[in-house]
Amino acid sequence: MKATGIVRRIDDLGRVVIPKEIRRTMRIREGDPLEIYTSREGEVIFKKYSLLGGVEDFASELCETMSRSTGCICAVTDRDTVIAVAGGGKRELLGKRITPELEQIMEGRKIYQRTGEDRVIHVSESNDKLIASLAAPILAEGDLLGLVLFVSTDDASPTGEAEYKLAQTIAAFLGRHMES
């Protein structure tokens, strides 16, 4: 754990304000769910809660199927990190934080498909070789849960109509799955 040097008091309703600097660094937005843990040493730990966090194995199977049928690198993210990858790039992407550009695509709630003249959007800040060719937001009851991604290298050609429809279908399927 990293010490911040920031001290906050609990108010009479049991609330604690998480400083803006920490919220910005950890990408915690208003309305984001947080899990609360305690340790035997008396620590209280707040962790961002991922609605897709419980379906990593299921998302991995979907990525494997998409990758086998298309020959592309496929990934599923939650709102912050890559939770499943297949077809290559697993070490470079799995568990890594997504870029702010991908977050903006997610917030736009529209499918993004890269064309030859589009600027390159990297999947993770820690890897500049893997880029998003296609990104389909996962929505459940109007809430953004993550993205279905087709990933390529800089020299790879953009995705086609089949990948577009597949990503759209898988994103809708995961959204419906999370609603039930």
Buried (B, 14 or more C-beta within 10 A) or exposed (E): EEEEEEEEEEEEEEEEEEEEEEBEEBBBEEEEEEEEEEEEEEEEEBEBEBBBBEBBEBBBEBBBBBBEEBEBBBBBBBBBBBBBBBBBBBEBBBEBBBBEBBBEBBEEEEBBBBEEEEEEBBBBEEBEBBBBBBBBBBBBEEEBBBBBBBBBEEEBEBBEEEBBEBBBEBBBEBBEBBEE
